[in-house]
Amino acid sequence: MSSEFDFGGAVPAWGRSAAEYEAFFALSNVPLSARVLDCGGGCSSFAAEWGGKGRFVVAVDPVYSSSGRDLEANFKPVAARMLAGVQKTRERFLWDRYGSPESCIRVRRDILATFLSDFRSGTASGRYVAGFLPSLPFRSKSFDLVLCSHLLFLYSAEFDSETHISCLREMLRVGREVRVFPLLDMAGKRSGHLDRTIKTMRNYADVEVVPVPFEFRRGDTNMLRLKT
Ligand SMILES: C[S@@+](CC[C@H](N)C(=O)[O-])C[C@H]1O[C@@H](n2cnc3c(N)ncnc32)[C@H](O)[C@@H]1O
């Protein structure tokens, strides 16, 4: 893993928006009736934004057993590390979407605020569920689409190939289709787990690497799609 982005584990307070998810996962054609699970949703505002539009979205993450206040407290130190890391490696990114490392931090702060404004009521209504891979607290085929953003393959140093496979099998158990983005690791290299994971998962599902309409880290332009 590149040291600029070594946080010693997956970073919960650093969330992405619905517009970003729509691009990472090419969501433009998802039917309004689809039941969607955001797996490892963390402080993404995706569930809040899509839920707010009347879509059925559940997000699951171990951090949902924490308070909003604790999650918020995580943001400042992470933002400082992220800013320093991105400033040092600026040329690894395309800046047309976010403008600058500083504006990228502002975008993340707004996303956190949107998530936090929904977290308490969303937890009460079942939108945010504490749980973790590879053993999710949902019945088989409860969802039409399961999304996993910035967890598998990105944290290739933390999770071995077997864990990637167990997590994908579990997501396929609870959903009919699974989409994962990104497929590059923390250093911006194709994940070393990808080929073995794809080969094994072909025993259980149709598996495809699909180009998506998003590029921030250079070359980070594909998702993995698995369908049963
Ligand atoms: C970098 S964040 C990504 C959050 C969100 N998906 C996004 O893209 O904005 C990674 C998230 O994965 C969660 N996570 C870590 N281990 C997990 C596991 N075993 N099962 C589910 N989520 C996990 C972390 O708590 C964290 O919220």
The ligand as an ORCA input file, in Angstrom:
! r2SCAN-3c Opt
* xyz 0 1
  C     -13.715      3.820      2.571
  S     -15.246      3.516      3.331
  C     -16.329      3.601      1.949
  C     -17.684      4.084      2.366
  C     -18.698      4.169      1.208
  N     -18.944      2.886      0.628
  C     -18.235      5.127      0.170
  O     -17.737      4.736     -0.900
  O     -18.348      6.330      0.408
  C     -15.185      1.780      3.664
  C     -16.312      1.329      4.571
  O     -16.251     -0.087      4.683
  C     -16.661     -0.417      5.991
  N     -16.223     -1.790      6.313
  C     -15.012     -2.209      6.742
  N     -15.013     -3.546      6.919
  C     -16.258     -3.971      6.567
  C     -16.894     -5.256      6.521
  N     -16.245     -6.369      6.888
  N     -18.177     -5.318      6.120
  C     -18.850     -4.208      5.744
  N     -18.305     -2.973      5.758
  C     -17.033     -2.861      6.169
  C     -16.003      0.633      6.841
  O     -16.623      0.730      8.117
  C     -16.207      1.864      5.986
  O     -17.392      2.541      6.319
*
